[in-house]
C-alpha cells in the first residue's frame, strides 16, 4: 500500500488542524518533537500557514522570553514532560502537538494505519535503545535512531515519489537499503541486526525467493545460504541446468516484465566495493558449487559468471591444457572473454590482471609459432620493420609481458595460475625469445654476405635530404630526437599521441639506422646535408663520423643544425626562446642512459620513460602551432632474456678499435667474428679503407671494458638495433 501524503503535507495538515481547533484566533501551537528531526519540515509548514516560527535551542523556557503577537508555532526538539506546567495556557488557548518523525511518518499512510504503526514503533524502539545504553552502546543506538529518521525523511519528503509501506519497512530494517537480497550479498554479516531484526531480514529474504534461509536464525548461515543461492541463480541464467541444484537453491522463473538480471550481477554492477567483493565471490574457501562444477562438461559455457572459485580454477586449468596443446588462438579468445567479464565486474584486481597477462601469453606464443614455422628468408628490414605486420611485434609483446610483472602473486595460493603462469611466461620471454633473436641474426648475416643488403631502403643519414621539401618549405617543424627508441617503443609512442591528440595525423615509416648502431654515429647521421655528404672513416685507429669531410662532434652537430636555422634544445633545458622558433630540434636521452645504468630490470623504467616523453611531446604540440613534427631515433637496442650465458669473444689481433658489439680496423678479414662491413656492403657512407666486423648473434660480445652480462645493449646488427621507426605528425 503506497503512502498518501508526504511528511511536509502531514506537518502542514497537523498545524492547520491545531489552529482550527484552538480557542484563540491567533493561537500558539506548541510542537514537541522527540529527536528533533522535524525542525525544517515544521518551520516550512509554519511559513506556508503564515505563522511565526520559534524554536527552543537549549530549554523550552526560552520560548517564554517574548510574548507572541500573532499566530506562532513554538518548536521544542525533545519529548514533552509532565513535570512542568510552563505551557498550561497554551493547552487551553492554543494547541499542543506531540509528533516525532516516526508518528508523523505513520500518518502518511492513511489507508493502512494499523500496519503503519510499525514505522512509529521502529523509531521509538531505536530511541529506547539509546536511552537504555548510556555507555558502551549509546553512540551505536543513537546512530540506529538517526538512520531510521534519515530513511523516513528521505523516503517521505516527496521528491522521489511516494513509497509503499512494505518498501519503507524494508528500508528501515536494512538501514536505508531497499533490497534485502542485495544488502546481504554485499554486506554479509556486517550491519545485520540481532534477534527480531535478523528474523525480519530473513523473512524478507524468503519473500524474495531465497527459500534456502527459511527457518534459519544464525546470521552467518543466512548470509552463506543467500550468497550460495545468488551464485546458483547466476549460473542458471548463463545456462546451467537448475536440475543439478538442490530444490531450495533452484531460482524461480521471473514473472516480471522486461529483462531481469540475477541479483548478484545487479548488486556487483552498482556497488562501490567491487574489488573487496572479488575476495568474497572468488575466495577459494567459498567454493559455492564445487561438486557441480568439478564435473561440468564444458565450464567455458559459464565463462560470463565471474563468481565461485571452483569455476575460476576449472577455467584456468582448461585454458592451460589448451595452451599446452598449442591452441593459442582459442586461448587468446577465451582469456579475452574471461578478462573482460572480470574487469567489468570487479575492475583491476589480481584475477583480472592474471587473465590479461594470459591474453599476452597466448598472443606471443602464436606470434612465435608463426615465426618458427615461416622459414622466411626475405629482406630482413621488411620482415622486421613492416609497420603493420613486422616481427617487431614479437619484441613488443615480450616487452609488455615483462613489464606486466607477476600478477599471480596477488592471488590466493590455491589458484592454479600461481603454479603455472610463471613457467609459461618464462618459456616465452627466455628460451623461445632468444631463439627468435638468434634466427633474426642469422638472416641478417645471410643477407649481408649476399651483398648490397639494404639497397632501396630509406637510410637515416639521408633524412634531411629526403624530407627537404617539408623541412625547407617555411612551415613550422619540430624534431624530437629520442636516443635508443626501438621500433616497437616508437610505435607505442605514436599510439600514445594518437590517443591524446586525435586531431593530428600520425604516420610511421621504416628507416635503416646508421651502422654501427651506436649513439655517436646515429646522432651524427641526423644532421643537415646532402645524401652523399655523410661518411664514416677510420682515423688513427678510430671510426669517425663526418659530414662534408668534417668530424661530427656534439658541438659540430649543434653548429650544423643552428646554421641550418634550427633551435638546438637538450632534454630538461628551459629554453622558451628556442621553442618560439619555427624550427626546433629537441634531444631526449633518457632511454639510453637508463638502459646503460639499470642492468637488469629496465623494461618497467623504459615504460615510464615512454610515458614521460609522450607527455613532453603532447605538451609541445598543444602549445605550438606546428605544421609538422617528427620523432626520430639514432638506434634501437636489444633486451636479452634475464638468464643467458654470454659468449665472450676475443677480438681479432688486427682490430684497431674494440667495442662490445663491433671491432674496426683496416686489416680485418672475413675470418673475424660476426659479419664484415666494407666497401662491398655498399652502405653508401663507409670509407673504402674502413672495415667493421659487427655482431649479429644476440649473446656474443667482444671482450672489452665494462660489464659483459648487461641485458641492454646496442651497436650490433640485429634488426632491433638498427631498423628504426620514424614517426611523422601533421595537421589532419
N, C-alpha and C positions, 0 to 999 in steps of 0.2 A: 504494500500500500504506500503510495508516494505521499510526501508532505504536501499540505495545502497552503502553508504560509512560510515565510522566511522569518528569521529572528527579528530583523528590523520591523517587519509588519506586525509581529506579535507584540513587540515593545510599544509600538505606536497604538495598537488597539488597547493594550493594558492601561497606558496612561490616559488615553481618551475616555475609557470607561470609568476610571477613577475620578476624573474631572466631572463627568456627567453625574456621578453618584454623590459627589461632595455637597456638603451643606452650603459652603460659601460659593459666591460667584467667581472669585479669583482664589481658588484654594491652593494650598501647599500639598504636593504629593510626595510622600517620603518613600524612597525605594531602597530597601535593604538587599544587598547582593553579596551572598556568601561566596567569596573567592575574588570578586572584583573584576570578572572577565567581561562584564556588560557595559562598562563605562561609555565607550564610544557609541554603542548602539543606543543606549538610553539618552545620551546627550543629543544625538542626531534626531531621535524621535521627539525630544522636548523642543528642539528648534523648529521642527516641522509643525508642531502644535502651538507655536508662539509662546512657549513657556521659558521663563528664565531658568537656567541650569546652574546649580551649585553643587560641588562635590566636597565631601569631608576628606581632607588629606591626611590628618592624624587621628582626630577623635570626632565623633558625631556632634559634640558640643560646639564645634567651630561654626556649625550652621546657624546657631543662635546669635551669632555676633551682630548681625544686621537683620532687622525685621523685613520680610519680603513685602513689596508693594503690589506686585501683580501675580499672576499665575506663576508658580515656581515648582520646579522639581528638585527636591533635595535627594542627593545620591550618597549612600553610605556603603563602601565596598567591604562589608563584613556582615555576619549574620545578626539578626535582631536579638535583643536581650530583654528579658522581663525584669532585669534588676534595676532598670532606670525608668523613670516616667517623665523624661525630658520632653517627650513629644505627645503627651496626652491630648493637648489641644488640637494637634494635627489629626489625631484619630477621630475627634468629634467634628471638626470643621472641614477637614480636607480628606486625604486618603492615604492609606499605608499599603505598599506593595512589598511582599516578601517573595522575590523571584531571583534565584540564581540561574546560571546559564542552563543547567540541567532541567529545571522546571519549565523555563521558557521554551526550551527545545521540544519538550514533550507536548506543549500547546500547539506546536507547528503541525501536529498530526491529529487534526480534529476528527478524522474518520476512524481512528483506531486508538482512542485514548487509553484503553486498557493496556494494550501492548506497548504503547509509547511510554508508559510509566517505567519501563526497563531503562530508558535513557536517563531519566532522573535518578533512578537507583544507582546506575553505573557511576554517575558523577558523585553522588553522596557517599557511596562506598569508598571511592578514592579519597574523599575528604576525611572520612572517618579513619582510614588507614594512616593518613598524615597526622592527625591529632593523637592517634594512639601510639605512634612511634616517634617520640621526640628526639631520639638519639641516633642510633646506628642507621636506621632506615628512613629517617624523616625526609631527607633530600629525595630519595628514590620515590617515596609515596607522594610527595608534593609534585614531583615530575609526572607521576602517573595521573594525578588530577589535572595537571596542566595539559597533558596530552589529550585527555578526554575533552577538556574545554576547547582546545585548539581544533580538534576534529569537529566538534559541534559548530564552532564558529565558522570554519571554512566550508563545511557542507551546507549550512543553512543561511549563508549570507546572501543567497540569491544570484550570485554571479555565474555559477555553473549549472543552473537548473536546480530542481528540487529532487532530493534523493528519496529512495524508497526507505521504509522503516528497516527492512532486513539489511539493506546495504549499509545504512548508518550504524546499525547494531554490530555488523561485521567489522566496520572500520574502528569502532570503539574497542572491540575485543583485540583487534590487531594493531592498535596504536597508530591508526591513520591509514593502514593498508586496506585495500578493498577486496583482495583475493586471498583467501586462506591458503589455497594450494601454493600459489606463487610465494606467499610470505614464508611458508615452511621450507619450500625448495631453496629459497635464497638465504634465509637467516638460520635455518636449523633450529637447535635448541636455544640459541641466543634470543633473548627477549620473549621467550614463551613464558606465560604466567603459570602459577601453580594451581592446584585444587580446581575449583569450579571454572576458573578462566581457561585452564587447559582443556577441560572437558567440553567447554563451549567451542573451542577451536576444533577439537576432534569431531564434534557433531557437524560443524560447518564443513569439514573435510569430507565426511561421509555424504553430506547433502550434495557435494560437488562431484561425487562419483568415486572417491577414494575409499572403497569398501574394505580395503585391507587393514584400515585402522579401527574398524568398528569394535567397540568393547575395550579398547586399549586405554590405559591411564598413565603409562610411563612416557615421558616426553621423548626420550631417546628412541624408544621403539616407534613412536608415532612419526618422528622425523625419518627414521630409517625406512619405514614402510612406504611413506609418502614419496620419498625420493625413488625408491625401487619401482613404485607404481608409475611415476613420471618417466623414468628411463624406459620402462616397458611400453608406455604409450608412444614414445618417440620411435622406438624400434618398429612397432606395428604400423605407424604412419609411413615408415620407409619400406614396408613390405614384409616384415616378419609375420609369420602365421601366428595369430594370437592363440591358437590351439596348443602351441608349445608352452604356454604360460599357465600357471595355476589360475583357477577361476577368479579368485579375488583380485588378481592383478590384470585381468583382461579388461582393457578400456572399453567403455560403452561407445557405440557409434554416435557421432554428432547428430543432433536433431535440429541444430540452429541453421539459419540461412547464411549464405556466403561461405567463404573459405575459413576454416578453423585451423589453428596451429596447435601442436602439442604444448601443454602447459609449460614444460621445461624449456622448450625452444623459445616460447614467448617471453618467459622470465629472463633468460640469458640475453635476449635481444634488447632488453630495457635496462638491465641492472648496470650500475657503475662499478660493480665489484667483479668484473669478468675474469681478470687474472687470478683473483683469490679463489673464485669458484672452480677454476680449472683444477686446482689442487683438491677439490671435493669430488668432482664428477669424473676425474681421471686418476683418482687415488687408487693404487694397486690394492690397498686394504679395503676398498669399497667396490669389489667386483660384483656388481648388482646381479648380473645374469650369466655368470661364468659357466654354469652347467649347460645352458642353452647355446652359448656362443662357441664353446670349445669344439663342438661337433657340428656347427652350422656349415652347410655345404660351401657357400660362397660368401665369405664375410664382406667382400667388396660391394655386394648389394646394399650393405648398410653403411657405406663409407661416409654418407652425409649425416650420420649420427655421431657427433663429437663428444659422446659420453660413454662411460664404462671402460675401465682399463682393460677388461678382458677383450673387448673388440679392438681397442687400440693396439694391444700386444699381438693379437692374431693378424691384424693388418700388416704390422711391421714384419712379422715372421713370413707371411705370404709374399710381401714385397721383396724381402731378402732372397727368398727362393727364386723368384722371377729374375732378380738381378744376377744371381749366380748362374742362372740358365742363359744369360745373355740377352734377355728380353728388355733391352734398355728403353725402347720407345714406350712400351707398356709401363715400365717403371716410372718414366718421366711423367706420363699422363696420370697414373694413379697417385703419384706423390703430389702432383699439382692439385688434383681434386681434394685430397686429404688436407693439404696445407691450406687451401682456400677456405674450406669449411671450418677448420680450427681457427684460422685467422679471423674470419667473420664472427666467430662465436666468442673467442677469448682474447683476441689481439696478440700482441708479441709476447708469447710465453714459450718456455723450452720445448713443449710439444710442437708448437708451430715452427719454431726455428729448426728443429730436427728434420721435419718434413720439407722445409725449404731447402736445407742442405741436401736432402735426398734427391730433390729435383736436379740440383747442380751435379751431384754424383752421377746420376743416370745420364744426364746430358753430356758430361765429359767422357763417360765410358763409351757412349755412342760415337762421339767425335773421334776418340782414339781408335775405336774399332774400324771406323771408316778409313782413317789414315792407314792403319795396319793392312787393310785389305786392298787399298787402291793401287799400290805398286807404281806410283806416279813418278815419271822421270821428266816431266815438263819443266818449263822455266821456273826456277825456284823463287824468283821475285814475284811472278804472278801467282804461283802456288801459295806462297805465304801471304803476300800483300794484297790480294784481291779484296777490296773493301767489303764486298757482300759475302763472299764465300771463302776467304783465305783461312789458312790454318792458324793465323794469329788468334783466332777464336779459341783454340785449344789453350794457348798461353793465358788468355783472358779468363777462361773457365778455371784453370789451375790457380791463378791469382785470386779470383773471387772465392774459390773453395778454401784457400789457405786463410784469407782474412775473415772468413765467416767463423773460424775458430772451432771449438769443440762444444756445440750446443747440447750434446748428450750429457755433459757434466751437470747440467741443471735438472736432469730428470731423476725420478726415483730409481734406485739401483735395480729394481725389478723390471724396468722397461728393457726389452731386448736390444734396443739401439745402443744401450750402454756397453754391450758386449760385442757389437758387430760394426757399428758405424766407423769407428777409428780404423779398423782393418781395411774397409772398403775405401775410405778416404786416402789412407796412406799408400795403398797399392797404386792408386791413380796418380797421385802427386809425387810419388817417389819413383818406383821402378818403371812404370809404363810411360811416365812423362820423360824420364831420362832416355828411354828407347826412342821416343819420338824426336828428341833433340839430336840424338846420335844419327838417326836416319836423315834428318834435315842436313846435318853437317856433311854426310856422305854425298848427298845430292849436290850441295854447293861445290864440293871438291870435283865431282864429275863434270859439272858444268864449266868450271874454270879451266880444267885441264883440256876440255874440248875446244877452248879458245873463244875469244870475244864474248865473254859470258853475259854482259849487261848492255849490249848494243840495242838501241831503240828505247831504252828506259829513260825516264827523266832523272837527271842527276842533281844532287843538292848544290854542287858548286856552280851550276848554271841557273840557279833560281832567279837571281836578279835579272839575268838576260832573258830568261823565258817569260818572266812576268813584267817585263819592261813596259809594255803597253799600259798596264794598270799602275805600276809604281811611278811612272813619269807622266801620268796623264793630268796631273794637277789636282787629282782627288785627294782627300784626306785618307791616310793609310797608317795603320798601326801594326807593327811586327811584335809578336810575343815569342821570344826565342827561349824555349824551355830545355834545359840540359837533361839528357837521358830520358826523354819522353818516348817510351817504347810504343810500338804501333797500337797495341790494344789500349794502353793508357790514353793515347791521343784520342782514340775512339770514345772512351769513357768521358773525356773532357769535352769532346764535341757534343755528345749526348746531353751532358750537363747544361751546356749553353743552349741547346735546343729547348730544353725544359724551362730554363729560366727566362729566355728571350725568344719566345716562339715567333715573334715578328721578323726575326732575322733568317736569312738563308745560310745554312751551314753545310758546306761540302767537304768531303775528304778525298784525297788523292795520294797515290803511291809514288814515292821517290826513293832513289838509291842514294844512301848516305856515302860520305867520303871514307875511303879506306886508307890506313887502318881506322877502325871505328872508335877513335879517341877524341876527347874534347878539343885538343889542340887543333886537329885537322878539321873536325866537323864545324867548329865555330869560324875558323879561318875561311872555310868554303862559303859560308853565308855572308859574303861581303860583295859590294858593288863591283862590277867589272864584266867584261865580255866572257863568252863561253870558253875562250881559249887563253884567257889571261891568268888562269889559276894553274899552279903546278906544285908538285911535291918533289923535292930533290934531296939527295944525300950530301950534306956539307960537313966535312970534318967528322965523319962517322955518326952523324945525327940527321934524321929525317926532318926537313924543314918545309912548312907550307909557305907558298909565295903567291902574291898577286902582282902581275906586271913586273916580275923579277925582283920584287922586294919582299923580304921576310915579313910575315904577318905575326906580329906580337899582339898582346892585348891592346897596347897603346895604338899600334898601327891599325888594328881593326876599328877602334873608335874613330881614328882620324879618317879612314876611308868612308865610314858612314856619315860623319859630320860634314865632310867635304861634298858628299852627295846630297846634303840637305836634310839629314836625319838627326833628330834629338836622340842622344845615346843615354839610356837610363838603366842603372843597375837595380837589382832587387833591393827593396827597403829604402831606396833613395827618395827623399822628399823633394821632388822636382816639378812643382806646379808649372813653372815657366816652360820646362821641356815638354810637358804634356799639352801645353797650349799650341805647340807646333802642329802643322798639318801632316807631318811625317815623324813617327816615333818608333824607335827600336828599343824594346824593353827586355832585359835579360833576367831570367829566373833560374837559379842553380840548385834549388833545394833538393830535388830528387837525387841528383848525382852525389851531392855532399852527404845526404842521408844514407844512401846505399853504401858508400865507402866507409862511413863511420859505424853504421849498425850492421854487424857482420852476420847476424843470424835471423832475427825476426823483423825484417824491414818491410814486409808486404803491407802490414797494417799502417805503418808510418807513411808509406807511399800513398795509400788510400786517403789519408788525412791531407797529404800534400796536394793531391789532385783536387780535393775539395777546396783547399786554400787558393790554388792558382785559378780555379774556376770562379771563386768569389772576386778575385782581383780583376780578372778579365771582364766579367759581367759588370762590375762596378765601373770600369773604364769605358766600356761600350755604352753604358747607360748615360754616363756624364758627357761623353764626347759625341759629336755628330760625325762619326767615322763613316766614310763611304765604303771602306773595305778594311778588313783586318785578316792577318794570317797568324796561325800558330805553327811554329817551326821547331825543329829539334836538330841537334848536332849528331846524335847517335841514340841507339837504344841500349838494351842491356840483357843479360841472361840472369835468371834467378834459378840457381841449381836447387835440386831437392836437398833436404836437410842432411840426409845420411848418404854421402857419396865419398868414395876414396879418390882423391885427386891423383892424376898421373903426372908426376913432376918430372919434366923433361930437362935434359942437359942441353943448353943452346949450342949450336954449331961453333966450332973453334973460330971460324972466319966471320962470325957475326960481329958487327961493329956497334950496334945498338940492340939492347935486350930489354924487352918488357914481358909482362906475364903472358900476353896473347900474341905477340909477334916479335920477330927479330929482323934487323935490316943490315945490309952490307953489300958491297959491290961484288963480292966473290961468292955469294950464296948460290947453290945449285939445286937441282931437282931432288937431291937426296936429303935436303933439310926437312925437319919435321913440319907437318902442315902442308899448305898448298902455296906455290910460288906465285907472287905477283911481280911481273916485269913488263918489258915493252910488248911482249906477245899477248898480254892480257887486254891491251887496248882500253885501258880505263880513261885515257884522254888527258890525264894530268900527272901520271907518274913518269919521272925523268928516266931517260934511257939507261942511265948508269945505276939507277936505284933498283935494288931487288929486295923484296919483302917476303919473308916466309911467315904466313899467318895461319893461325889455328882455327879449324872448324869443329874439331872434336870437343864436346862440351866439358869433358873432365880433364882436358890437357892444359897444362900451364908450363911455361918456361921458368926454370929456376931463376929467381931474381929477388931483390929486397922486397919485403912486405909479407903479408900473410897469404900462404898458398891455399888455404882452405876456405877463403871467403866465398859466400854463396852468390854475392852480387859482383858481376864483372862485365866489362865490355872491352873493345879493342880488337876482337877476333872477327870472324867472317860467318858466324851463324846469322840467319836472317833476322833474328831478334835483335842483333847488334847493329845492323846496317840498313835494313829495309824500313823506311820511315813513312809515317802518315802525316802529311801536311794538311792542315785544316784552313779552309778559306771561308770567311764570314762577310756577307754582303747584305745590303738592304734588300728586302724581298721585293 
